[in-house]
Amino acid sequence: MIQFQIQNSKFKSLFCILVCAVFFTFVFNLNNALATELFFEPQEINTTANQTEKAEIFLRTNDDESVNAFEISVEYPPEFLKLENWSDGNSIINLWIKEPKNDNGIFSFQGIIPGGYSGENGLLMTLYFKGIKEGLAEIKIRNNSKILLNNGLGTPAESSFSLATINIKMSDEKEPLKFEFTEKIPPESFSPIISRSNEIYNGKYFLVFFTQDKNSGIDYYEVSEGNRLFKTARSPYLLENQRLNEDIRIRAIDKAGNIRTEIILVEKTKEENEFKEILFFSVFLLLTIILVIFIKYLYNKIRKPKIKK
């Protein structure tokens, strides 16, 4: 009888442990299922040294969640992998707060999606890695990465991050294969804007521009004012010629070397500035007339003699 009770007690203990294990596994999987996820495709890559492989970072959200901002850091072992290049072609990110940067095994970027995104396979970034030596390399998203909800409050989303592995074997190739983008489609057309604000460049005129390239991604921009040479530029760009009496050319160059050029013509700029000035003075004049009429009305009302009964 005593032996049976001991065995029964052991059975109950094992049963409790099993139930707890199943419960916590269920909760863990449920949390992962409810969390916004960043993952790589493909998750397993087999390659050889000096061969370049593509790893894409995707976003998956809950059905009832929308996200609009990202602060992502990707870690990889530089002794095994070299990040040859990266591309934001076809990325769901529209605006870059911090342009992609690669620094000794850490690749980072910050961007936003105006209006937010909700879906299962939203491409964020494409990375191109070349194997350096034989071994197993892990590419992972660092725990300090953030995804923010599209709720106007900047609330961090519950997130889970998956990793990718690249298995590198030695190659018989003596010369490393050179990685190049080969597409021939230029960046999308865009409309640069001349603007002025007291908060930016002390009220001086500046240029705002942005476009996308759905293939290799935007590499850099160039600006030329009048007959000046093109120079590398970032938006917002302070204009050298504050009189705005020269044509302005803006180039968007993608990673394959394709160029899209947009031009702001002098006459168009003059017409827009003249229209703004006329509109400003018209509104000012109208408000002045209304104010004068109102003051006159108050004055007459105050001066109006009271009638004695």
Secondary structure as GFF3:
##gff-version 3
##sequence-region A 1 309
A	DSSP	alpha_helix	2	34	.	.	.	ID=ss1
A	DSSP	beta_strand	36	41	.	.	.	ID=ss2
A	DSSP	beta_strand	44	48	.	.	.	ID=ss3
A	DSSP	beta_strand	52	60	.	.	.	ID=ss4
A	DSSP	beta_strand	67	75	.	.	.	ID=ss5
A	DSSP	beta_strand	81	87	.	.	.	ID=ss6
A	DSSP	beta_strand	95	103	.	.	.	ID=ss7
A	DSSP	beta_strand	106	117	.	.	.	ID=ss8
A	DSSP	beta_strand	122	131	.	.	.	ID=ss9
A	DSSP	beta_strand	135	141	.	.	.	ID=ss10
A	DSSP	beta_strand	146	149	.	.	.	ID=ss11
A	DSSP	beta_strand	159	161	.	.	.	ID=ss12
A	DSSP	beta_strand	164	169	.	.	.	ID=ss13
A	DSSP	beta_strand	193	197	.	.	.	ID=ss14
A	DSSP	beta_strand	200	208	.	.	.	ID=ss15
A	DSSP	beta_strand	218	225	.	.	.	ID=ss16
A	DSSP	beta_strand	231	233	.	.	.	ID=ss17
A	DSSP	beta_strand	237	238	.	.	.	ID=ss18
A	DSSP	beta_strand	248	254	.	.	.	ID=ss19
A	DSSP	beta_strand	259	264	.	.	.	ID=ss20
A	DSSP	alpha_helix	266	303	.	.	.	ID=ss21
###
